[in-house]
Amino acid sequence: MAPKGPYKLCTVNTAPERAKRLVGRVVEDVKEDYTILYVENAERIEDVKSMCERNKPDVLFCASMWTKEESDEIQKIAKETVAGIKTMAIPQGLQVEKGPDAIVEFLKEKWPGLVEG
């Protein structure tokens, strides 16, 4: 069966190289089932709206360095900017506490329910 998608993905992460590396691992690991196109990262909350306007992503991830309040604000901006966008916040502190492998596993586990749910 052909992979589902493509899904355009944006991230909000103050460490853009780490975001690109971790998303790259997820894209590679799920490519049999999903086609994910990683298009852009915003490093600041103030840049989320313009990034979403430019790219019209299907999915947006908030990185684990944001507080719950910041993640909620980022997701609210994305949903107000792009109709039907799916958003998800990685739990605060996950990268620091459990490392990059935990982030990759979290995203792979949550992806099907996010895009198909």
N, CA, C and O atoms as CSV, one atom per row, in Angstrom:
chain,resi,resn,atom,element,x,y,z
A,1,MET,N,N,0.843,-1.186,0.000
A,1,MET,CA,C,0.000,0.000,0.000
A,1,MET,C,C,0.889,1.250,0.000
A,1,MET,O,O,1.913,1.296,0.681
A,2,ALA,N,N,0.489,2.239,-0.756
A,2,ALA,CA,C,1.270,3.475,-0.836
A,2,ALA,C,C,1.183,4.239,0.486
A,2,ALA,O,O,0.176,4.163,1.190
A,3,PRO,N,N,2.248,4.976,0.817
A,3,PRO,CA,C,2.207,5.758,2.053
A,3,PRO,C,C,1.145,6.852,1.990
A,3,PRO,O,O,0.837,7.368,0.916
A,4,LYS,N,N,0.589,7.200,3.148
A,4,LYS,CA,C,-0.398,8.275,3.241
A,4,LYS,C,C,0.330,9.609,3.233
A,4,LYS,O,O,1.474,9.719,3.674
A,5,GLY,N,N,-0.369,10.628,2.715
A,5,GLY,CA,C,0.243,11.956,2.682
A,5,GLY,C,C,0.316,12.461,1.255
A,5,GLY,O,O,-0.417,11.967,0.399
A,6,PRO,N,N,1.162,13.415,0.974
A,6,PRO,CA,C,2.157,13.981,1.878
A,6,PRO,C,C,1.553,14.942,2.905
A,6,PRO,O,O,0.546,15.602,2.650
A,7,TYR,N,N,2.190,14.997,4.055
A,7,TYR,CA,C,1.816,15.912,5.123
A,7,TYR,C,C,2.919,16.946,5.266
A,7,TYR,O,O,4.085,16.596,5.454
A,8,LYS,N,N,2.550,18.234,5.174
A,8,LYS,CA,C,3.522,19.306,5.391
A,8,LYS,C,C,3.624,19.568,6.891
A,8,LYS,O,O,2.619,19.798,7.563
A,9,LEU,N,N,4.854,19.531,7.405
A,9,LEU,CA,C,5.109,19.669,8.836
A,9,LEU,C,C,5.960,20.896,9.122
A,9,LEU,O,O,6.977,21.124,8.469
A,10,CYS,N,N,5.535,21.686,10.107
A,10,CYS,CA,C,6.343,22.777,10.639
A,10,CYS,C,C,6.597,22.507,12.118
A,10,CYS,O,O,5.828,21.809,12.777
A,11,THR,N,N,7.690,23.073,12.625
A,11,THR,CA,C,8.019,22.928,14.037
A,11,THR,C,C,8.284,24.291,14.653
A,11,THR,O,O,8.584,25.259,13.954
A,12,VAL,N,N,8.168,24.348,15.976
A,12,VAL,CA,C,8.510,25.552,16.726
A,12,VAL,C,C,9.511,25.102,17.786
A,12,VAL,O,O,9.158,24.442,18.763
A,13,ASN,N,N,10.782,25.483,17.560
A,13,ASN,CA,C,11.873,24.957,18.368
A,13,ASN,C,C,12.995,25.985,18.371
A,13,ASN,O,O,13.371,26.487,17.312
A,14,THR,N,N,13.533,26.305,19.538
A,14,THR,CA,C,14.624,27.282,19.615
A,14,THR,C,C,15.960,26.694,19.168
A,14,THR,O,O,16.952,27.414,19.060
A,15,ALA,N,N,15.987,25.394,18.909
A,15,ALA,CA,C,17.195,24.721,18.407
A,15,ALA,C,C,16.867,24.095,17.047
A,15,ALA,O,O,16.596,22.897,16.970
A,16,PRO,N,N,16.891,24.903,15.965
A,16,PRO,CA,C,16.424,24.424,14.655
A,16,PRO,C,C,17.177,23.214,14.111
A,16,PRO,O,O,16.576,22.364,13.455
A,17,GLU,N,N,18.478,23.120,14.369
A,17,GLU,CA,C,19.232,21.962,13.864
A,17,GLU,C,C,18.784,20.677,14.544
A,17,GLU,O,O,18.683,19.629,13.905
A,18,ARG,N,N,18.515,20.764,15.846
A,18,ARG,CA,C,18.032,19.585,16.570
A,18,ARG,C,C,16.652,19.195,16.057
A,18,ARG,O,O,16.370,18.011,15.875
A,19,ALA,N,N,15.790,20.181,15.824
A,19,ALA,CA,C,14.450,19.895,15.293
A,19,ALA,C,C,14.565,19.165,13.959
A,19,ALA,O,O,13.896,18.157,13.730
A,20,LYS,N,N,15.421,19.684,13.084
A,20,LYS,CA,C,15.590,19.088,11.757
A,20,LYS,C,C,16.100,17.651,11.862
A,20,LYS,O,O,15.630,16.767,11.146
A,21,ARG,N,N,17.057,17.425,12.749
A,21,ARG,CA,C,17.643,16.098,12.922
A,21,ARG,C,C,16.605,15.104,13.456
A,21,ARG,O,O,16.486,13.994,12.938
A,22,LEU,N,N,15.859,15.501,14.489
A,22,LEU,CA,C,14.883,14.589,15.094
A,22,LEU,C,C,13.715,14.322,14.156
A,22,LEU,O,O,13.266,13.182,14.035
A,23,VAL,N,N,13.218,15.362,13.489
A,23,VAL,CA,C,12.131,15.162,12.526
A,23,VAL,C,C,12.617,14.283,11.379
A,23,VAL,O,O,11.866,13.445,10.878
A,24,GLY,N,N,13.862,14.468,10.962
A,24,GLY,CA,C,14.428,13.623,9.911
A,24,GLY,C,C,14.403,12.151,10.280
A,24,GLY,O,O,14.135,11.296,9.435
A,25,ARG,N,N,14.680,11.856,11.537
A,25,ARG,CA,C,14.619,10.463,12.002
A,25,ARG,C,C,13.191,9.931,11.950
A,25,ARG,O,O,12.963,8.793,11.539
A,26,VAL,N,N,12.227,10.756,12.368
A,26,VAL,CA,C,10.818,10.337,12.332
A,26,VAL,C,C,10.391,10.092,10.885
A,26,VAL,O,O,9.793,9.061,10.577
A,27,VAL,N,N,10.699,11.045,9.994
A,27,VAL,CA,C,10.342,10.924,8.570
A,27,VAL,C,C,10.878,9.612,8.005
A,27,VAL,O,O,10.162,8.889,7.313
A,28,GLU,N,N,12.129,9.313,8.302
A,28,GLU,CA,C,12.767,8.090,7.801
A,28,GLU,C,C,12.089,6.843,8.374
A,28,GLU,O,O,11.838,5.880,7.649
A,29,ASP,N,N,11.798,6.866,9.665
A,29,ASP,CA,C,11.229,5.686,10.331
A,29,ASP,C,C,9.801,5.365,9.891
A,29,ASP,O,O,9.391,4.206,9.935
A,30,VAL,N,N,9.039,6.375,9.469
A,30,VAL,CA,C,7.624,6.138,9.105
A,30,VAL,C,C,7.377,6.185,7.604
A,30,VAL,O,O,6.225,6.128,7.175
A,31,LYS,N,N,8.434,6.288,6.790
A,31,LYS,CA,C,8.258,6.523,5.355
A,31,LYS,C,C,7.495,5.415,4.632
A,31,LYS,O,O,6.927,5.660,3.568
A,32,GLU,N,N,7.470,4.213,5.182
A,32,GLU,CA,C,6.689,3.126,4.569
A,32,GLU,C,C,5.191,3.422,4.636
A,32,GLU,O,O,4.429,3.024,3.755
A,33,ASP,N,N,4.779,4.127,5.695
A,33,ASP,CA,C,3.353,4.371,5.943
A,33,ASP,C,C,2.907,5.807,5.682
A,33,ASP,O,O,1.748,6.047,5.347
A,34,TYR,N,N,3.839,6.774,5.836
A,34,TYR,CA,C,3.483,8.192,5.718
A,34,TYR,C,C,4.577,8.953,4.978
A,34,TYR,O,O,5.767,8.702,5.165
A,35,THR,N,N,4.148,9.888,4.134
A,35,THR,CA,C,5.088,10.813,3.509
A,35,THR,C,C,4.970,12.139,4.247
A,35,THR,O,O,3.928,12.794,4.207
A,36,ILE,N,N,6.051,12.530,4.921
A,36,ILE,CA,C,6.079,13.778,5.682
A,36,ILE,C,C,7.093,14.701,5.029
A,36,ILE,O,O,8.245,14.322,4.815
A,37,LEU,N,N,6.660,15.912,4.715
A,37,LEU,CA,C,7.541,16.930,4.142
A,37,LEU,C,C,7.817,17.971,5.218
A,37,LEU,O,O,6.926,18.734,5.589
A,38,TYR,N,N,9.044,18.005,5.720
A,38,TYR,CA,C,9.410,18.975,6.754
A,38,TYR,C,C,9.746,20.286,6.069
A,38,TYR,O,O,10.729,20.365,5.332
A,39,VAL,N,N,8.932,21.330,6.303
A,39,VAL,CA,C,9.091,22.554,5.527
A,39,VAL,C,C,9.777,23.706,6.249
A,39,VAL,O,O,10.547,24.436,5.625
A,40,GLU,N,N,9.521,23.898,7.556
A,40,GLU,CA,C,10.133,25.060,8.209
A,40,GLU,C,C,10.029,24.946,9.721
A,40,GLU,O,O,9.151,24.273,10.260
A,41,ASN,N,N,10.960,25.630,10.390
A,41,ASN,CA,C,10.954,25.770,11.841
A,41,ASN,C,C,10.889,27.251,12.185
A,41,ASN,O,O,11.512,28.081,11.521
A,42,ALA,N,N,10.130,27.576,13.229
A,42,ALA,CA,C,10.145,28.924,13.804
A,42,ALA,C,C,10.851,28.828,15.153
A,42,ALA,O,O,10.585,27.920,15.940
A,43,GLU,N,N,11.751,29.771,15.410
A,43,GLU,CA,C,12.476,29.756,16.680
A,43,GLU,C,C,11.777,30.582,17.747
A,43,GLU,O,O,12.077,30.443,18.933
A,44,ARG,N,N,10.842,31.447,17.337
A,44,ARG,CA,C,10.161,32.323,18.295
A,44,ARG,C,C,8.653,32.234,18.092
A,44,ARG,O,O,8.173,32.010,16.981
A,45,ILE,N,N,7.920,32.412,19.182
A,45,ILE,CA,C,6.458,32.389,19.112
A,45,ILE,C,C,5.962,33.467,18.151
A,45,ILE,O,O,4.977,33.266,17.440
A,46,GLU,N,N,6.645,34.607,18.132
A,46,GLU,CA,C,6.227,35.717,17.255
A,46,GLU,C,C,6.300,35.348,15.773
A,46,GLU,O,O,5.679,36.012,14.943
A,47,ASP,N,N,7.043,34.307,15.435
A,47,ASP,CA,C,7.213,33.921,14.029
A,47,ASP,C,C,6.255,32.821,13.571
A,47,ASP,O,O,6.253,32.451,12.397
A,48,VAL,N,N,5.440,32.297,14.491
A,48,VAL,CA,C,4.566,31.165,14.163
A,48,VAL,C,C,3.525,31.548,13.114
A,48,VAL,O,O,3.311,30.805,12.155
A,49,LYS,N,N,2.883,32.692,13.286
A,49,LYS,CA,C,1.819,33.101,12.362
A,49,LYS,C,C,2.349,33.235,10.935
A,49,LYS,O,O,1.751,32.701,10.001
A,50,SER,N,N,3.458,33.939,10.760
A,50,SER,CA,C,3.987,34.141,9.401
A,50,SER,C,C,4.457,32.812,8.790
A,50,SER,O,O,4.282,32.587,7.593
A,51,MET,N,N,5.054,31.933,9.610
A,51,MET,CA,C,5.465,30.619,9.107
A,51,MET,C,C,4.246,29.838,8.621
A,51,MET,O,O,4.282,29.221,7.556
A,52,CYS,N,N,3.176,29.867,9.399
A,52,CYS,CA,C,1.959,29.139,9.021
A,52,CYS,C,C,1.310,29.754,7.783
A,52,CYS,O,O,0.803,29.030,6.926
A,53,GLU,N,N,1.324,31.071,7.684
A,53,GLU,CA,C,0.758,31.729,6.496
A,53,GLU,C,C,1.546,31.358,5.242
A,53,GLU,O,O,0.955,31.109,4.191
A,54,ARG,N,N,2.864,31.319,5.344
A,54,ARG,CA,C,3.731,30.989,4.202
A,54,ARG,C,C,3.562,29.556,3.736
A,54,ARG,O,O,3.501,29.290,2.535
A,55,ASN,N,N,3.487,28.635,4.682
A,55,ASN,CA,C,3.573,27.207,4.356
A,55,ASN,C,C,2.257,26.451,4.367
A,55,ASN,O,O,2.155,25.391,3.750
A,56,LYS,N,N,1.243,26.972,5.056
A,56,LYS,CA,C,-0.042,26.257,5.207
A,56,LYS,C,C,0.204,24.786,5.585
A,56,LYS,O,O,-0.242,23.882,4.879
A,57,PRO,N,N,0.914,24.550,6.702
A,57,PRO,CA,C,1.230,23.163,7.063
A,57,PRO,C,C,-0.009,22.371,7.465
A,57,PRO,O,O,-1.015,22.931,7.901
A,58,ASP,N,N,0.093,21.056,7.307
A,58,ASP,CA,C,-0.957,20.148,7.782
A,58,ASP,C,C,-0.783,19.866,9.265
A,58,ASP,O,O,-1.755,19.634,9.985
A,59,VAL,N,N,0.480,19.890,9.717
A,59,VAL,CA,C,0.818,19.512,11.091
A,59,VAL,C,C,1.868,20.474,11.637
A,59,VAL,O,O,2.762,20.913,10.913
A,60,LEU,N,N,1.747,20.799,12.937
A,60,LEU,CA,C,2.737,21.622,13.620
A,60,LEU,C,C,3.081,20.970,14.951
A,60,LEU,O,O,2.193,20.584,15.712
A,61,PHE,N,N,4.383,20.850,15.229
A,61,PHE,CA,C,4.861,20.325,16.511
A,61,PHE,C,C,5.493,21.451,17.312
A,61,PHE,O,O,6.247,22.259,16.771
A,62,CYS,N,N,5.182,21.502,18.613
A,62,CYS,CA,C,5.866,22.388,19.557
A,62,CYS,C,C,6.910,21.562,20.290
A,62,CYS,O,O,6.612,20.468,20.770
A,63,ALA,N,N,8.122,22.072,20.379
A,63,ALA,CA,C,9.210,21.341,21.032
A,63,ALA,C,C,9.053,21.340,22.552
A,63,ALA,O,O,8.209,22.039,23.113
A,64,SER,N,N,9.891,20.534,23.194
A,64,SER,CA,C,9.738,20.309,24.634
A,64,SER,C,C,10.326,21.415,25.507
A,64,SER,O,O,10.220,21.347,26.732
A,65,MET,N,N,10.949,22.440,24.897
A,65,MET,CA,C,11.484,23.516,25.738
A,65,MET,C,C,10.412,24.546,26.113
A,65,MET,O,O,10.639,25.384,26.985
A,66,TRP,N,N,9.250,24.488,25.461
A,66,TRP,CA,C,8.183,25.452,25.750
A,66,TRP,C,C,7.379,25.011,26.977
A,66,TRP,O,O,7.178,23.819,27.208
A,67,THR,N,N,6.927,25.992,27.752
A,67,THR,CA,C,6.024,25.681,28.863
A,67,THR,C,C,4.665,25.304,28.291
A,67,THR,O,O,4.413,25.503,27.103
A,68,LYS,N,N,3.794,24.762,29.126
A,68,LYS,CA,C,2.444,24.420,28.671
A,68,LYS,C,C,1.747,25.663,28.129
A,68,LYS,O,O,1.089,25.598,27.091
A,69,GLU,N,N,1.884,26.788,28.817
A,69,GLU,CA,C,1.242,28.036,28.382
A,69,GLU,C,C,1.773,28.475,27.020
A,69,GLU,O,O,1.001,28.883,26.152
A,70,GLU,N,N,3.083,28.393,26.833
A,70,GLU,CA,C,3.671,28.773,25.541
A,70,GLU,C,C,3.211,27.825,24.436
A,70,GLU,O,O,2.865,28.269,23.341
A,71,SER,N,N,3.205,26.529,24.719
A,71,SER,CA,C,2.741,25.548,23.727
A,71,SER,C,C,1.285,25.787,23.363
A,71,SER,O,O,0.911,25.701,22.193
A,72,ASP,N,N,0.461,26.088,24.363
A,72,ASP,CA,C,-0.952,26.382,24.101
A,72,ASP,C,C,-1.087,27.602,23.194
A,72,ASP,O,O,-1.906,27.607,22.274
A,73,GLU,N,N,-0.289,28.631,23.449
A,73,GLU,CA,C,-0.322,29.853,22.637
A,73,GLU,C,C,0.118,29.561,21.198
A,73,GLU,O,O,-0.516,30.020,20.248
A,74,ILE,N,N,1.195,28.804,21.041
A,74,ILE,CA,C,1.695,28.433,19.710
A,74,ILE,C,C,0.611,27.681,18.934
A,74,ILE,O,O,0.352,27.986,17.770
A,75,GLN,N,N,-0.018,26.700,19.580
A,75,GLN,CA,C,-1.048,25.898,18.912
A,75,GLN,C,C,-2.273,26.748,18.573
A,75,GLN,O,O,-2.888,26.560,17.523
A,76,LYS,N,N,-2.624,27.676,19.454
A,76,LYS,CA,C,-3.760,28.570,19.202
A,76,LYS,C,C,-3.486,29.435,17.959
A,76,LYS,O,O,-4.353,29.584,17.098
A,77,ILE,N,N,-2.287,29.994,17.877
A,77,ILE,CA,C,-1.912,30.817,16.716
A,77,ILE,C,C,-2.007,29.982,15.436
A,77,ILE,O,O,-2.570,30.431,14.438
A,78,ALA,N,N,-1.454,28.768,15.471
A,78,ALA,CA,C,-1.471,27.901,14.285
A,78,ALA,C,C,-2.898,27.595,13.856
A,78,ALA,O,O,-3.215,27.654,12.668
A,79,LYS,N,N,-3.763,27.267,14.816
A,79,LYS,CA,C,-5.148,26.902,14.493
A,79,LYS,C,C,-5.950,28.095,13.994
A,79,LYS,O,O,-6.861,27.934,13.183
A,80,GLU,N,N,-5.618,29.291,14.472
A,80,GLU,CA,C,-6.298,30.497,13.984
A,80,GLU,C,C,-5.812,30.878,12.588
A,80,GLU,O,O,-6.514,31.579,11.859
A,81,THR,N,N,-4.629,30.429,12.214
A,81,THR,CA,C,-4.011,30.813,10.943
A,81,THR,C,C,-4.300,29.814,9.829
A,81,THR,O,O,-4.504,30.207,8.681
A,82,VAL,N,N,-4.318,28.518,10.162
A,82,VAL,CA,C,-4.504,27.468,9.155
A,82,VAL,C,C,-5.685,26.588,9.558
A,82,VAL,O,O,-5.629,25.869,10.555
A,83,ALA,N,N,-6.753,26.658,8.767
A,83,ALA,CA,C,-7.936,25.840,9.055
A,83,ALA,C,C,-7.584,24.360,8.970
A,83,ALA,O,O,-6.947,23.921,8.012
A,84,GLY,N,N,-8.000,23.599,9.969
A,84,GLY,CA,C,-7.818,22.156,9.940
A,84,GLY,C,C,-6.435,21.650,10.306
A,84,GLY,O,O,-6.185,20.447,10.240
A,85,ILE,N,N,-5.526,22.545,10.693
A,85,ILE,CA,C,-4.173,22.102,11.061
A,85,ILE,C,C,-4.243,21.203,12.294
A,85,ILE,O,O,-5.050,21.424,13.196
A,86,LYS,N,N,-3.389,20.194,12.313
A,86,LYS,CA,C,-3.248,19.315,13.479
A,86,LYS,C,C,-2.010,19.787,14.236
A,86,LYS,O,O,-0.957,20.000,13.637
A,87,THR,N,N,-2.137,19.948,15.544
A,87,THR,CA,C,-0.997,20.416,16.332
A,87,THR,C,C,-0.741,19.478,17.501
A,87,THR,O,O,-1.638,18.782,17.977
A,88,MET,N,N,0.502,19.479,17.946
A,88,MET,CA,C,0.862,18.654,19.092
A,88,MET,C,C,2.040,19.284,19.814
A,88,MET,O,O,2.980,19.776,19.190
A,89,ALA,N,N,1.976,19.261,21.144
A,89,ALA,CA,C,3.089,19.725,21.966
A,89,ALA,C,C,3.812,18.519,22.542
A,89,ALA,O,O,3.193,17.637,23.137
A,90,ILE,N,N,5.106,18.487,22.366
A,90,ILE,CA,C,5.924,17.470,23.013
A,90,ILE,C,C,5.984,17.857,24.492
A,90,ILE,O,O,6.206,19.026,24.807
A,91,PRO,N,N,5.793,16.907,25.400
A,91,PRO,CA,C,5.764,17.255,26.827
A,91,PRO,C,C,7.011,18.031,27.264
A,91,PRO,O,O,8.136,17.680,26.910
A,92,GLN,N,N,6.784,19.089,28.037
A,92,GLN,CA,C,7.886,19.938,28.486
A,92,GLN,C,C,8.928,19.100,29.223
A,92,GLN,O,O,8.594,18.297,30.094
A,93,GLY,N,N,10.186,19.299,28.863
A,93,GLY,CA,C,11.284,18.633,29.545
A,93,GLY,C,C,11.643,17.250,29.023
A,93,GLY,O,O,12.614,16.655,29.489
A,94,LEU,N,N,10.884,16.724,28.067
A,94,LEU,CA,C,11.143,15.356,27.594
A,94,LEU,C,C,12.557,15.207,27.021
A,94,LEU,O,O,13.235,14.217,27.299
A,95,GLN,N,N,12.998,16.170,26.234
A,95,GLN,CA,C,14.344,16.130,25.641
A,95,GLN,C,C,15.405,16.115,26.740
A,95,GLN,O,O,16.341,15.317,26.693
A,96,VAL,N,N,15.258,16.998,27.727
A,96,VAL,CA,C,16.249,17.114,28.797
A,96,VAL,C,C,16.257,15.861,29.670
A,96,VAL,O,O,17.317,15.350,30.029
A,97,GLU,N,N,15.054,15.370,30.007
A,97,GLU,CA,C,14.951,14.246,30.939
A,97,GLU,C,C,15.297,12.901,30.305
A,97,GLU,O,O,15.965,12.074,30.926
A,98,LYS,N,N,14.842,12.680,29.066
A,98,LYS,CA,C,14.978,11.335,28.488
A,98,LYS,C,C,15.762,11.291,27.186
A,98,LYS,O,O,16.055,10.208,26.680
A,99,GLY,N,N,16.108,12.459,26.634
A,99,GLY,CA,C,16.964,12.481,25.454
A,99,GLY,C,C,16.222,12.404,24.124
A,99,GLY,O,O,15.001,12.248,24.082
A,100,PRO,N,N,16.990,12.517,23.034
A,100,PRO,CA,C,16.405,12.600,21.697
A,100,PRO,C,C,15.641,11.348,21.269
A,100,PRO,O,O,14.647,11.449,20.549
A,101,ASP,N,N,16.092,10.173,21.704
A,101,ASP,CA,C,15.383,8.950,21.314
A,101,ASP,C,C,13.950,8.961,21.837
A,101,ASP,O,O,13.037,8.478,21.167
A,102,ALA,N,N,13.755,9.513,23.035
A,102,ALA,CA,C,12.409,9.591,23.614
A,102,ALA,C,C,11.514,10.513,22.790
A,102,ALA,O,O,10.320,10.252,22.646
A,103,ILE,N,N,12.081,11.582,22.251
A,103,ILE,CA,C,11.314,12.503,21.394
A,103,ILE,C,C,10.880,11.774,20.125
A,103,ILE,O,O,9.713,11.835,19.738
A,104,VAL,N,N,11.809,11.092,19.486
A,104,VAL,CA,C,11.502,10.370,18.245
A,104,VAL,C,C,10.411,9.331,18.500
A,104,VAL,O,O,9.456,9.238,17.729
A,105,GLU,N,N,10.541,8.557,19.563
A,105,GLU,CA,C,9.538,7.528,19.880
A,105,GLU,C,C,8.178,8.156,20.176
A,105,GLU,O,O,7.150,7.642,19.737
A,106,PHE,N,N,8.168,9.265,20.921
A,106,PHE,CA,C,6.921,9.966,21.234
A,106,PHE,C,C,6.222,10.398,19.944
A,106,PHE,O,O,5.023,10.172,19.779
A,107,LEU,N,N,6.969,11.016,19.034
A,107,LEU,CA,C,6.377,11.509,17.785
A,107,LEU,C,C,5.865,10.361,16.917
A,107,LEU,O,O,4.782,10.456,16.339
A,108,LYS,N,N,6.628,9.292,16.825
A,108,LYS,CA,C,6.196,8.146,16.016
A,108,LYS,C,C,4.938,7.505,16.599
A,108,LYS,O,O,4.056,7.069,15.859
A,109,GLU,N,N,4.863,7.452,17.914
A,109,GLU,CA,C,3.707,6.850,18.582
A,109,GLU,C,C,2.450,7.701,18.390
A,109,GLU,O,O,1.357,7.166,18.204
A,110,LYS,N,N,2.608,9.021,18.437
A,110,LYS,CA,C,1.450,9.927,18.371
A,110,LYS,C,C,1.010,10.246,16.942
A,110,LYS,O,O,-0.146,10.610,16.726
A,111,TRP,N,N,1.908,10.116,15.963
A,111,TRP,CA,C,1.625,10.550,14.588
A,111,TRP,C,C,0.336,9.957,14.005
A,111,TRP,O,O,-0.502,10.724,13.531
A,112,PRO,N,N,0.131,8.619,14.014
A,112,PRO,CA,C,-1.079,8.073,13.372
A,112,PRO,C,C,-2.378,8.646,13.942
A,112,PRO,O,O,-3.281,9.000,13.185
A,113,GLY,N,N,-2.476,8.739,15.259
A,113,GLY,CA,C,-3.686,9.278,15.873
A,113,GLY,C,C,-3.887,10.748,15.559
A,113,GLY,O,O,-5.019,11.220,15.455
A,114,LEU,N,N,-2.782,11.472,15.409
A,114,LEU,CA,C,-2.857,12.898,15.116
A,114,LEU,C,C,-3.386,13.139,13.707
A,114,LEU,O,O,-4.307,13.935,13.521
A,115,VAL,N,N,-2.817,12.463,12.716
A,115,VAL,CA,C,-3.191,12.748,11.328
A,115,VAL,C,C,-4.407,11.969,10.849
A,115,VAL,O,O,-5.072,12.379,9.898
A,116,GLU,N,N,-4.700,10.848,11.500
A,116,GLU,CA,C,-5.832,10.034,11.061
A,116,GLU,C,C,-7.033,10.149,11.990
A,116,GLU,O,O,-8.139,9.743,11.635
A,117,GLY,N,N,-6.811,10.705,13.187
A,117,GLY,CA,C,-7.859,10.749,14.206
A,117,GLY,C,C,-8.918,11.783,13.963
A,117,GLY,O,O,-9.850,11.910,14.757
